[in-house]
Amino acid sequence: MTTPPDAAALIGRHRDSLTPAERRVADVVLSDPQAVAFGTVAEVASLAATSGATVVRLATRLGLSGFSELQDRVRAEVSTAVLRATERIRTPRPDDLLDRAVTVATAAVRSTLDRVDRETFDRAVTLLARPSHHVVVLAAEATSGIGEQFAKELGLLRSGVTQVRGSGVAVSRRLAELGPGDAVVLVDLPRYDRWLLDAATTAHRSGGRLVAVTDSALSPLAAHADVLFTIASDGPGPFDSHVAALALLESVVAGVALSLGPPAVARLDHIEAAWDHDGVFTD
């Protein structure tokens, strides 16, 4: 039995056709799912500064029967709501943090990977497995470690992969070198780094194909994305968890390895031989 798409996925599919008022309702759905899951049409409309009719209209535009069905979808996802660190640290947590860490991390990974559309995943793999095009990875300050790991692993499979960070001068210079069709992977969560949003706009204007890894379909990174992945980032403590983002990007790398096939194997063999020759590792 196929799992129906969640509210975030539906909003992503219809994002470009939403009116400004409907976008405000969609923003409430994504940023305050508890209010939608347990509130009334009037309460959601108030939060979105619009009418109850607009709330119902959004639900039907998403292909649902009405607000009740929208509530059902959101209730199934309410555990993935994102809170800022300053809010999380004030939220009571169970005494057994290790048990909570297992529960929250498992739920985040499952939620993230379950919502990935297979066609979207395949499109990302195709963009990143083209040896004739470069891949540029841009990650925000908080997600720079994820970006670095992803760029390193992808770079072991194919050439032309770089992570760009540092000054605006360095970022602008690299983006100026983008060729039409080069892939740009963007990784950021709220609160978004302004420089990364500017870089995304520049990359789009330069003809880059954008793969965005972010929190929702209404993220500013989604505006120009050719491929959009939304991730759950709730953690056991006050800060965003990157476990689900890592799981997603590791899956993408695995997909690229399968897509490239023998050339990726040959590249890895060559690198491994160089490491063995230089004795870079020890038992």
C-alpha positions as CSV (number, residue, x, y, z in Angstrom):
1,M,0.0,0.0,0.0
2,T,1.4,3.4,-1.0
3,T,1.8,5.9,1.8
4,P,0.0,9.2,0.9
5,P,2.2,12.2,0.6
6,D,2.4,14.4,3.7
7,A,1.4,18.0,3.9
8,A,4.9,19.3,3.2
9,A,5.2,17.3,0.1
10,L,1.8,18.4,-1.2
11,I,2.6,22.0,-0.5
12,G,5.9,21.6,-2.4
13,R,4.1,20.2,-5.4
14,H,1.6,23.1,-5.6
15,R,3.9,25.9,-4.2
16,D,4.0,27.9,-7.5
17,S,0.3,28.0,-7.9
18,L,-0.6,29.3,-4.4
19,T,-1.9,32.8,-3.9
20,P,-0.2,35.0,-1.4
21,A,-2.9,34.3,1.2
22,E,-2.7,30.6,0.6
23,R,1.1,30.7,1.0
24,R,0.5,32.3,4.4
25,V,-1.7,29.4,5.4
26,A,0.8,27.0,4.0
27,D,3.5,28.7,6.1
28,V,1.4,28.1,9.2
29,V,1.0,24.4,8.2
30,L,4.8,24.0,7.9
31,S,6.0,26.2,10.8
32,D,3.3,25.6,13.4
33,P,1.8,22.1,12.7
34,Q,0.4,21.8,16.2
35,A,-1.8,24.7,15.6
36,V,-3.2,23.0,12.5
37,A,-3.4,19.6,13.9
38,F,-5.3,20.6,17.0
39,G,-6.9,23.9,16.0
40,T,-9.9,25.1,14.2
41,V,-10.3,26.7,10.7
42,A,-10.8,30.0,12.4
43,E,-7.7,29.7,14.5
44,V,-5.5,28.8,11.6
45,A,-7.0,31.6,9.5
46,S,-6.1,34.1,12.3
47,L,-2.5,32.9,12.5
48,A,-2.3,33.3,8.7
49,A,-4.0,36.7,8.8
50,T,-6.6,35.5,6.3
51,S,-10.1,34.1,6.1
52,G,-11.4,30.6,6.9
53,A,-12.4,30.2,3.3
54,T,-8.7,30.6,2.3
55,V,-7.8,27.8,4.7
56,V,-10.3,25.5,3.2
57,R,-9.3,26.6,-0.3
58,L,-5.7,25.7,0.4
59,A,-6.7,22.2,1.5
60,T,-8.7,21.6,-1.7
61,R,-6.0,23.1,-3.9
62,L,-3.7,20.5,-2.4
63,G,-6.1,17.8,-3.6
64,L,-7.6,17.1,-0.2
65,S,-11.3,16.8,0.6
66,G,-11.2,19.7,3.1
67,F,-9.7,21.0,6.3
68,S,-10.4,17.8,8.2
69,E,-8.2,15.7,5.8
70,L,-5.5,18.4,6.0
71,Q,-5.6,18.0,9.8
72,D,-5.3,14.2,9.6
73,R,-2.1,14.6,7.4
74,V,-0.6,17.1,9.8
75,R,-1.3,15.1,12.9
76,A,0.6,12.3,11.4
77,E,3.6,14.6,11.1
78,V,3.3,16.7,14.2
79,S,6.3,15.1,15.8
80,T,8.6,16.7,13.2
81,A,7.8,20.2,14.1
82,V,11.0,22.4,14.3
83,L,11.7,24.6,17.3
84,R,14.5,27.1,17.6
85,A,17.3,26.3,20.1
86,T,16.1,29.1,22.5
87,E,12.6,27.5,22.6
88,R,13.8,23.9,22.8
89,I,16.1,24.5,25.8
90,R,13.1,25.7,27.7
91,T,11.0,22.6,26.8
92,P,11.0,19.9,29.5
93,R,12.6,16.7,28.3
94,P,12.5,13.1,29.6
95,D,15.2,12.2,32.1
96,D,16.6,9.5,29.9
97,L,18.2,11.6,27.2
98,L,19.9,8.7,25.5
99,D,16.5,7.0,25.1
100,R,15.0,10.2,23.7
101,A,18.0,10.6,21.3
102,V,17.3,7.2,19.8
103,T,13.6,7.9,19.5
104,V,13.9,11.4,18.0
105,A,16.7,10.5,15.6
106,T,14.9,7.4,14.4
107,A,11.7,9.4,13.8
108,A,13.6,12.2,12.0
109,V,15.3,9.8,9.6
110,R,12.1,7.8,9.0
111,S,10.1,10.9,8.4
112,T,12.6,12.5,6.1
113,L,13.2,9.4,3.9
114,D,9.5,8.4,3.8
115,R,8.6,11.8,2.3
116,V,11.2,11.6,-0.5
117,D,9.5,11.1,-3.8
118,R,11.4,8.4,-5.8
119,E,11.2,10.5,-9.0
120,T,12.7,13.4,-7.1
121,F,15.5,11.2,-5.7
122,D,16.3,9.8,-9.2
123,R,16.4,13.4,-10.6
124,A,18.9,14.4,-8.0
125,V,21.1,11.4,-8.7
126,T,21.0,12.1,-12.4
127,L,22.1,15.7,-11.9
128,L,25.0,14.8,-9.6
129,A,26.2,11.8,-11.6
130,R,26.9,13.7,-14.9
131,P,30.7,13.7,-15.2
132,S,30.6,16.5,-17.8
133,H,29.2,18.9,-15.3
134,H,30.7,20.3,-12.1
135,V,29.1,20.0,-8.6
136,V,29.3,22.9,-6.2
137,V,28.3,22.4,-2.6
138,L,27.2,25.4,-0.5
139,A,26.3,24.8,3.1
140,A,25.4,27.4,5.8
141,E,27.6,27.9,8.9
142,A,25.5,25.5,11.0
143,T,25.4,22.8,8.3
144,S,29.0,23.2,6.9
145,G,30.0,19.8,8.4
146,I,27.2,18.1,6.5
147,G,28.2,19.8,3.3
148,E,31.9,18.9,3.8
149,Q,31.1,15.2,4.4
150,F,28.9,15.1,1.3
151,A,31.4,16.9,-0.9
152,K,34.2,14.5,0.2
153,E,32.2,11.4,-0.4
154,L,30.9,12.5,-3.8
155,G,34.4,13.6,-4.7
156,L,35.7,10.1,-4.1
157,L,33.2,8.9,-6.8
158,R,33.7,11.5,-9.5
159,S,35.8,14.6,-10.3
160,G,34.7,18.2,-10.4
161,V,33.1,18.4,-6.9
162,T,33.9,21.4,-4.7
163,Q,32.6,22.8,-1.5
164,V,32.7,26.6,-1.5
165,R,32.8,28.6,1.7
166,G,34.5,31.6,3.2
167,S,34.3,35.2,2.1
168,G,31.8,36.5,-0.3
169,V,34.6,37.1,-2.7
170,A,35.4,33.4,-2.8
171,V,31.8,32.4,-3.2
172,S,31.1,34.9,-5.9
173,R,34.2,33.9,-7.9
174,R,33.3,30.3,-7.9
175,L,29.7,30.9,-8.9
176,A,30.9,33.1,-11.7
177,E,32.6,30.1,-13.1
178,L,29.4,28.0,-13.2
179,G,28.6,26.5,-16.6
180,P,25.0,25.9,-17.7
181,G,23.7,22.8,-16.1
182,D,26.3,22.6,-13.4
183,A,24.8,21.3,-10.2
184,V,24.7,23.4,-7.0
185,V,23.8,21.6,-3.7
186,L,22.4,24.0,-1.0
187,V,22.1,22.9,2.6
188,D,20.5,25.2,5.2
189,L,17.8,25.3,7.9
190,P,16.1,28.2,9.7
191,R,17.4,30.6,10.5
192,Y,18.8,30.9,7.0
193,D,22.2,32.4,6.3
194,R,21.7,35.5,4.1
195,W,24.8,34.9,2.1
196,L,23.6,31.4,1.1
197,L,20.3,32.8,-0.1
198,D,22.1,35.3,-2.2
199,A,24.4,32.6,-3.6
200,A,21.4,30.5,-4.5
201,T,19.9,33.4,-6.5
202,T,23.2,34.0,-8.2
203,A,23.6,30.3,-9.1
204,H,20.1,30.2,-10.6
205,R,20.8,33.2,-12.7
206,S,24.1,31.6,-13.9
207,G,22.2,28.5,-15.2
208,G,23.0,26.2,-12.3
209,R,20.7,23.3,-11.5
210,L,19.9,23.6,-7.8
211,V,19.4,20.8,-5.4
212,A,18.1,22.2,-2.1
213,V,18.2,20.4,1.3
214,T,16.2,22.4,3.7
215,D,13.3,22.4,6.2
216,S,10.2,23.0,4.1
217,A,8.7,23.6,0.7
218,L,8.3,27.3,1.7
219,S,12.0,27.7,2.5
220,P,13.5,30.6,0.5
221,L,16.0,27.9,-0.8
222,A,13.0,26.2,-2.5
223,A,12.3,29.2,-4.7
224,H,14.7,28.3,-7.5
225,A,15.3,24.6,-6.7
226,D,15.2,22.1,-9.5
227,V,15.2,19.4,-6.8
228,L,13.9,19.9,-3.3
229,F,14.4,17.7,-0.3
230,T,12.8,18.6,3.0
231,I,14.2,17.2,6.2
232,A,13.2,16.8,9.8
233,S,15.7,18.3,12.2
234,D,14.2,17.8,15.7
235,G,16.9,16.7,18.2
236,P,17.1,15.6,21.8
237,G,18.5,18.9,22.9
238,P,18.2,22.6,22.1
239,F,19.9,22.5,18.7
240,D,18.9,21.2,15.2
241,S,19.8,17.6,14.6
242,H,21.6,16.8,11.3
243,V,21.1,13.0,11.5
244,A,18.3,13.0,9.0
245,A,20.1,15.3,6.6
246,L,23.2,13.0,6.7
247,A,21.0,10.0,6.1
248,L,19.5,11.6,3.1
249,L,22.7,12.8,1.6
250,E,24.4,9.4,2.2
251,S,21.5,7.8,0.3
252,V,22.1,10.3,-2.6
253,V,25.8,9.4,-2.7
254,A,24.9,5.7,-2.8
255,G,22.6,6.4,-5.7
256,V,25.3,8.3,-7.6
257,A,27.7,5.4,-7.0
258,L,25.2,3.0,-8.5
259,S,24.5,5.3,-11.4
260,L,28.2,5.9,-12.3
261,G,29.0,2.2,-12.0
262,P,32.5,1.0,-13.2
263,P,34.0,4.6,-13.5
264,A,33.3,5.1,-9.8
265,V,34.8,1.8,-8.9
266,A,37.9,2.6,-11.0
267,R,38.3,6.0,-9.3
268,L,38.0,4.5,-5.8
269,D,40.5,1.8,-6.7
270,H,43.0,4.4,-7.9
271,I,42.6,6.5,-4.8
272,E,42.9,3.5,-2.5
273,A,46.1,2.5,-4.3
274,A,47.5,6.0,-3.8
275,W,46.7,5.8,-0.1
276,D,48.3,2.4,0.2
277,H,51.4,3.5,-1.6
278,D,51.8,6.6,0.6
279,G,51.0,4.7,3.8
280,V,48.5,7.3,4.9
281,F,46.6,4.9,7.2
282,T,47.8,2.7,10.1
283,D,46.2,-0.3,11.8
